[in-house]
């Protein structure tokens, strides 16, 4: 099993990078008066980190990935007001 702290650091690193990329894109968009300005594409890094985390928390029988859902649909837990620590606990008690 992946250690809790390592899992938290991986998810938090993605969140921090995502927030930085979003801020930079918004800033560049303001400079060039456009809303469609994506300066960075870290999708391959995000996919690889999630792929590695799936070693311990694989997708379910329907292909649903709780980690992707937590990161992208729940905005790293903001939508449900859940911390990465709580998310880890939920995943580990489930398996």
MARDO-536955 format. One record per residue: x, y, z of N, C-alpha, C in turn; residue number from 1. Coordinates in nm, 2 decimals, always signed. Each point is the difference from the previous one (the first is absolute). Layout:
# residues N
node npx:X npy:Y npz:Z capx:X capy:Y capz:Z cpx:X cpy:Y cpz:Z i:NUM
...
# end
This chain:
# residues 95
node npx:+0.08 npy:-0.12 npz:+0.00 capx:-0.08 capy:+0.12 capz:+0.00 cpx:+0.09 cpy:+0.12 cpz:+0.00 i:1
node npx:-0.04 npy:+0.10 npz:-0.08 capx:+0.07 capy:+0.13 capz:+0.00 cpx:-0.02 cpy:+0.07 cpz:+0.14 i:2
node npx:+0.11 npy:+0.06 npz:+0.04 capx:-0.01 capy:+0.07 capz:+0.13 cpx:-0.09 cpy:+0.12 cpz:-0.01 i:3
node npx:-0.07 npy:+0.03 npz:+0.10 capx:-0.10 capy:+0.11 capz:+0.00 cpx:+0.07 cpy:+0.13 cpz:-0.04 i:4
node npx:+0.12 npy:+0.03 npz:+0.06 capx:+0.07 capy:+0.13 capz:-0.03 cpx:+0.04 cpy:+0.01 cpz:-0.15 i:5
node npx:+0.05 npy:-0.11 npz:-0.05 capx:+0.04 capy:-0.01 capz:-0.14 cpx:-0.12 cpy:+0.03 cpz:-0.09 i:6
node npx:-0.12 npy:-0.06 npz:+0.03 capx:-0.12 capy:+0.02 capz:-0.08 cpx:-0.04 cpy:+0.15 cpz:+0.01 i:7
node npx:+0.00 npy:+0.05 npz:+0.12 capx:-0.04 capy:+0.14 capz:+0.02 cpx:+0.09 cpy:+0.10 cpz:-0.08 i:8
node npx:+0.13 npy:-0.03 npz:+0.01 capx:+0.10 capy:+0.08 capz:-0.08 cpx:-0.02 cpy:+0.00 cpz:-0.15 i:9
node npx:-0.03 npy:-0.12 npz:-0.05 capx:-0.03 capy:-0.01 capz:-0.14 cpx:-0.12 cpy:+0.08 cpz:-0.05 i:10
node npx:-0.11 npy:-0.02 npz:+0.08 capx:-0.12 capy:+0.08 capz:-0.04 cpx:+0.02 cpy:+0.14 cpz:+0.02 i:11
node npx:+0.06 npy:+0.04 npz:+0.11 capx:+0.02 capy:+0.15 capz:+0.03 cpx:+0.10 cpy:+0.06 cpz:-0.11 i:12
node npx:+0.09 npy:-0.08 npz:-0.04 capx:+0.09 capy:+0.05 capz:-0.11 cpx:-0.08 cpy:+0.03 cpz:-0.13 i:13
node npx:-0.09 npy:-0.09 npz:-0.03 capx:-0.08 capy:+0.03 capz:-0.12 cpx:-0.09 cpy:+0.12 cpz:+0.02 i:14
node npx:-0.06 npy:+0.01 npz:+0.12 capx:-0.09 capy:+0.11 capz:+0.03 cpx:+0.08 cpy:+0.14 cpz:-0.01 i:15
node npx:+0.12 npy:+0.00 npz:+0.06 capx:+0.08 capy:+0.12 capz:+0.00 cpx:+0.04 cpy:+0.04 cpz:-0.15 i:16
node npx:+0.04 npy:-0.10 npz:-0.07 capx:+0.04 capy:+0.03 capz:-0.14 cpx:-0.12 cpy:+0.04 cpz:-0.08 i:17
node npx:-0.12 npy:-0.06 npz:+0.02 capx:-0.12 capy:+0.04 capz:-0.07 cpx:-0.04 cpy:+0.14 cpz:+0.03 i:18
node npx:+0.01 npy:+0.04 npz:+0.12 capx:-0.03 capy:+0.14 capz:+0.04 cpx:+0.10 cpy:+0.10 cpz:-0.06 i:19
node npx:+0.12 npy:-0.04 npz:+0.00 capx:+0.11 capy:+0.09 capz:-0.06 cpx:-0.03 cpy:+0.02 cpz:-0.15 i:20
node npx:-0.03 npy:-0.12 npz:-0.07 capx:-0.02 capy:+0.01 capz:-0.14 cpx:-0.13 cpy:+0.08 cpz:-0.03 i:21
node npx:-0.10 npy:-0.02 npz:+0.08 capx:-0.12 capy:+0.08 capz:-0.02 cpx:+0.02 cpy:+0.15 cpz:+0.02 i:22
node npx:+0.07 npy:+0.04 npz:+0.10 capx:+0.03 capy:+0.14 capz:+0.03 cpx:+0.09 cpy:+0.06 cpz:-0.11 i:23
node npx:+0.10 npy:-0.07 npz:-0.05 capx:+0.08 capy:+0.04 capz:-0.11 cpx:-0.08 cpy:+0.02 cpz:-0.13 i:24
node npx:-0.08 npy:-0.10 npz:-0.03 capx:-0.09 capy:+0.01 capz:-0.12 cpx:-0.09 cpy:+0.12 cpz:+0.01 i:25
node npx:-0.06 npy:+0.02 npz:+0.12 capx:-0.09 capy:+0.12 capz:+0.01 cpx:+0.08 cpy:+0.13 cpz:-0.01 i:26
node npx:+0.12 npy:+0.01 npz:+0.05 capx:+0.08 capy:+0.12 capz:-0.01 cpx:+0.03 cpy:+0.02 cpz:-0.15 i:27
node npx:+0.05 npy:-0.10 npz:-0.07 capx:+0.03 capy:+0.02 capz:-0.14 cpx:-0.12 cpy:+0.03 cpz:-0.08 i:28
node npx:-0.11 npy:-0.06 npz:+0.04 capx:-0.13 capy:+0.03 capz:-0.07 cpx:-0.04 cpy:+0.15 cpz:+0.01 i:29
node npx:+0.02 npy:+0.05 npz:+0.12 capx:-0.02 capy:+0.15 capz:+0.02 cpx:+0.09 cpy:+0.08 cpz:-0.08 i:30
node npx:+0.12 npy:-0.03 npz:-0.01 capx:+0.10 capy:+0.07 capz:-0.08 cpx:-0.04 cpy:+0.01 cpz:-0.15 i:31
node npx:-0.04 npy:-0.12 npz:-0.05 capx:-0.04 capy:-0.01 capz:-0.14 cpx:-0.15 cpy:+0.01 cpz:-0.03 i:32
node npx:-0.08 npy:+0.04 npz:+0.10 capx:-0.14 capy:+0.02 capz:-0.01 cpx:-0.07 cpy:-0.13 cpz:-0.06 i:33
node npx:+0.03 npy:-0.11 npz:+0.06 capx:-0.07 capy:-0.12 capz:-0.05 cpx:-0.02 cpy:-0.09 cpz:+0.13 i:34
node npx:-0.11 npy:-0.08 npz:-0.01 capx:-0.03 capy:-0.09 capz:+0.11 cpx:+0.06 cpy:-0.14 cpz:-0.03 i:35
node npx:+0.04 npy:-0.02 npz:-0.13 capx:+0.05 capy:-0.14 capz:-0.04 cpx:+0.15 cpy:+0.01 cpz:-0.02 i:36
node npx:+0.07 npy:+0.00 npz:+0.12 capx:+0.14 capy:+0.01 capz:-0.01 cpx:+0.06 cpy:-0.10 cpz:+0.10 i:37
node npx:+0.04 npy:-0.12 npz:-0.05 capx:+0.06 capy:-0.10 capz:+0.09 cpx:+0.15 cpy:-0.01 cpz:-0.03 i:38
node npx:+0.08 npy:+0.07 npz:+0.08 capx:+0.14 capy:+0.00 capz:-0.02 cpx:+0.07 cpy:-0.13 cpz:+0.03 i:39
node npx:-0.05 npy:-0.07 npz:+0.10 capx:+0.06 capy:-0.13 capz:+0.04 cpx:-0.09 cpy:-0.12 cpz:-0.03 i:40
node npx:+0.06 npy:-0.11 npz:-0.03 capx:-0.08 capy:-0.12 capz:-0.02 cpx:+0.07 cpy:-0.11 cpz:+0.08 i:41
node npx:-0.04 npy:-0.02 npz:+0.12 capx:+0.06 capy:-0.10 capz:+0.09 cpx:-0.09 cpy:-0.12 cpz:+0.01 i:42
node npx:-0.09 npy:-0.02 npz:-0.10 capx:-0.09 capy:-0.12 capz:+0.00 cpx:+0.08 cpy:-0.13 cpz:+0.01 i:43
node npx:+0.11 npy:-0.01 npz:-0.07 capx:+0.07 capy:-0.13 capz:+0.00 cpx:+0.06 cpy:-0.03 cpz:+0.14 i:44
node npx:+0.04 npy:+0.10 npz:+0.07 capx:+0.05 capy:-0.02 capz:+0.13 cpx:-0.11 cpy:-0.04 cpz:+0.10 i:45
node npx:-0.12 npy:+0.07 npz:-0.01 capx:-0.11 capy:-0.04 capz:+0.08 cpx:-0.05 cpy:-0.14 cpz:-0.03 i:46
node npx:+0.00 npy:-0.04 npz:-0.12 capx:-0.04 capy:-0.13 capz:-0.04 cpx:+0.09 cpy:-0.11 cpz:+0.06 i:47
node npx:+0.13 npy:+0.03 npz:-0.01 capx:+0.10 capy:-0.09 capz:+0.05 cpx:-0.01 cpy:-0.02 cpz:+0.15 i:48
node npx:-0.02 npy:+0.11 npz:+0.07 capx:-0.01 capy:+0.00 capz:+0.15 cpx:-0.12 cpy:-0.08 cpz:+0.04 i:49
node npx:-0.11 npy:+0.02 npz:-0.07 capx:-0.13 capy:-0.07 capz:+0.03 cpx:+0.02 cpy:-0.15 cpz:-0.04 i:50
node npx:+0.07 npy:-0.03 npz:-0.11 capx:+0.02 capy:-0.13 capz:-0.03 cpx:+0.08 cpy:-0.08 cpz:+0.10 i:51
node npx:+0.10 npy:+0.07 npz:+0.06 capx:+0.08 capy:-0.06 capz:+0.11 cpx:-0.08 cpy:-0.02 cpz:+0.12 i:52
node npx:-0.09 npy:+0.09 npz:+0.03 capx:-0.08 capy:-0.01 capz:+0.12 cpx:-0.10 cpy:-0.12 cpz:-0.02 i:53
node npx:-0.04 npy:-0.02 npz:-0.12 capx:-0.09 capy:-0.11 capz:-0.03 cpx:+0.06 cpy:-0.14 cpz:+0.03 i:54
node npx:+0.13 npy:-0.01 npz:+0.02 capx:+0.06 capy:-0.12 capz:+0.04 cpx:-0.07 cpy:-0.05 cpz:+0.13 i:55
node npx:-0.02 npy:+0.10 npz:+0.09 capx:-0.06 capy:-0.03 capz:+0.13 cpx:-0.15 cpy:+0.02 cpz:+0.00 i:56
node npx:-0.05 npy:+0.08 npz:-0.08 capx:-0.15 capy:+0.03 capz:-0.01 cpx:-0.05 cpy:-0.01 cpz:-0.14 i:57
node npx:-0.01 npy:-0.12 npz:-0.05 capx:-0.04 capy:-0.01 capz:-0.14 cpx:-0.14 cpy:+0.04 cpz:-0.03 i:58
node npx:-0.03 npy:+0.02 npz:-0.13 capx:-0.14 capy:+0.04 capz:-0.04 cpx:-0.09 cpy:-0.12 cpz:+0.04 i:59
node npx:-0.13 npy:+0.04 npz:+0.01 capx:-0.09 capy:-0.11 capz:+0.03 cpx:-0.04 cpy:-0.08 cpz:-0.12 i:60
node npx:-0.09 npy:-0.09 npz:+0.02 capx:-0.04 capy:-0.09 capz:-0.11 cpx:-0.07 cpy:+0.08 cpz:-0.12 i:61
node npx:-0.05 npy:+0.12 npz:+0.03 capx:-0.06 capy:+0.08 capz:-0.10 cpx:+0.10 cpy:+0.10 cpz:-0.07 i:62
node npx:+0.12 npy:-0.01 npz:+0.05 capx:+0.10 capy:+0.10 capz:-0.06 cpx:+0.01 cpy:+0.13 cpz:+0.07 i:63
node npx:-0.07 npy:+0.01 npz:+0.11 capx:+0.00 capy:+0.13 capz:+0.08 cpx:+0.12 cpy:+0.01 cpz:+0.08 i:64
node npx:+0.07 npy:+0.12 npz:+0.00 capx:+0.12 capy:+0.02 capz:+0.08 cpx:-0.03 cpy:+0.11 cpz:+0.10 i:65
node npx:+0.00 npy:-0.04 npz:+0.13 capx:-0.03 capy:+0.09 capz:+0.11 cpx:+0.10 cpy:+0.11 cpz:+0.01 i:66
node npx:+0.12 npy:-0.03 npz:-0.04 capx:+0.11 capy:+0.11 capz:+0.01 cpx:-0.03 cpy:+0.11 cpz:-0.10 i:67
node npx:-0.02 npy:-0.04 npz:-0.13 capx:-0.04 capy:+0.10 capz:-0.10 cpx:-0.12 cpy:+0.08 cpz:+0.04 i:68
node npx:-0.10 npy:-0.07 npz:+0.05 capx:-0.12 capy:+0.07 capz:+0.04 cpx:+0.03 cpy:+0.10 cpz:+0.11 i:69
node npx:+0.08 npy:-0.04 npz:+0.10 capx:+0.03 capy:+0.09 capz:+0.11 cpx:+0.08 cpy:+0.12 cpz:-0.05 i:70
node npx:+0.09 npy:-0.02 npz:-0.09 capx:+0.09 capy:+0.11 capz:-0.05 cpx:-0.08 cpy:+0.09 cpz:-0.09 i:71
node npx:-0.06 npy:-0.05 npz:-0.10 capx:-0.06 capy:+0.08 capz:-0.11 cpx:-0.14 cpy:+0.04 cpz:+0.02 i:72
node npx:-0.09 npy:-0.09 npz:+0.05 capx:-0.14 capy:+0.03 capz:+0.02 cpx:-0.03 cpy:+0.06 cpz:+0.13 i:73
node npx:+0.07 npy:-0.04 npz:+0.10 capx:-0.02 capy:+0.06 capz:+0.14 cpx:+0.10 cpy:+0.11 cpz:+0.03 i:74
node npx:+0.08 npy:+0.03 npz:-0.10 capx:+0.10 capy:+0.11 capz:+0.01 cpx:+0.09 cpy:-0.02 cpz:+0.12 i:75
node npx:+0.06 npy:-0.11 npz:+0.00 capx:+0.09 capy:-0.04 capz:+0.11 cpx:-0.07 cpy:+0.01 cpz:+0.14 i:76
node npx:-0.12 npy:-0.04 npz:+0.00 capx:-0.08 capy:-0.01 capz:+0.12 cpx:-0.08 cpy:+0.12 cpz:+0.04 i:77
node npx:+0.02 npy:+0.11 npz:-0.07 capx:-0.07 capy:+0.13 capz:+0.03 cpx:-0.16 cpy:-0.02 cpz:-0.01 i:78
node npx:-0.04 npy:-0.07 npz:-0.10 capx:-0.15 capy:-0.01 capz:-0.02 cpx:-0.07 cpy:-0.07 cpz:+0.12 i:79
node npx:+0.06 npy:-0.10 npz:+0.05 capx:-0.05 capy:-0.07 capz:+0.12 cpx:+0.06 cpy:+0.04 cpz:+0.13 i:80
node npx:+0.09 npy:+0.10 npz:+0.00 capx:+0.06 capy:+0.04 capz:+0.12 cpx:+0.07 cpy:-0.12 cpz:+0.07 i:81
node npx:+0.08 npy:-0.07 npz:-0.08 capx:+0.07 capy:-0.12 capz:+0.05 cpx:+0.15 cpy:+0.02 cpz:-0.02 i:82
node npx:+0.08 npy:-0.03 npz:+0.10 capx:+0.14 capy:+0.02 capz:-0.01 cpx:+0.07 cpy:-0.12 cpz:-0.07 i:83
node npx:+0.12 npy:+0.01 npz:-0.04 capx:+0.07 capy:-0.11 capz:-0.06 cpx:+0.02 cpy:-0.11 cpz:+0.10 i:84
node npx:+0.02 npy:+0.04 npz:+0.13 capx:+0.01 capy:-0.10 capz:+0.10 cpx:-0.12 cpy:-0.08 cpz:+0.02 i:85
node npx:-0.12 npy:+0.07 npz:+0.00 capx:-0.13 capy:-0.07 capz:+0.01 cpx:-0.02 cpy:-0.09 cpz:-0.12 i:86
node npx:+0.04 npy:+0.05 npz:-0.12 capx:-0.02 capy:-0.08 capz:-0.12 cpx:+0.08 cpy:-0.13 cpz:+0.01 i:87
node npx:+0.13 npy:+0.01 npz:+0.04 capx:+0.08 capy:-0.12 capz:+0.02 cpx:-0.06 cpy:-0.10 cpz:+0.10 i:88
node npx:-0.05 npy:+0.05 npz:+0.11 capx:-0.07 capy:-0.09 capz:+0.09 cpx:-0.12 cpy:-0.07 cpz:-0.06 i:89
node npx:-0.08 npy:+0.08 npz:-0.08 capx:-0.11 capy:-0.06 capz:-0.06 cpx:+0.04 cpy:-0.11 cpz:-0.10 i:90
node npx:+0.11 npy:+0.02 npz:-0.07 capx:+0.05 capy:-0.10 capz:-0.10 cpx:+0.05 cpy:-0.12 cpz:+0.07 i:91
node npx:+0.08 npy:+0.02 npz:+0.11 capx:+0.06 capy:-0.11 capz:+0.07 cpx:-0.10 cpy:-0.09 cpz:+0.08 i:92
node npx:-0.11 npy:+0.06 npz:+0.05 capx:-0.10 capy:-0.08 capz:+0.07 cpx:-0.09 cpy:-0.07 cpz:-0.10 i:93
node npx:+0.00 npy:+0.04 npz:-0.12 capx:-0.08 capy:-0.06 capz:-0.10 cpx:+0.06 cpy:-0.13 cpz:-0.05 i:94
node npx:+0.14 npy:+0.01 npz:-0.01 capx:+0.07 capy:-0.12 capz:-0.06 cpx:+0.03 cpy:-0.10 cpz:+0.10 i:95
# end
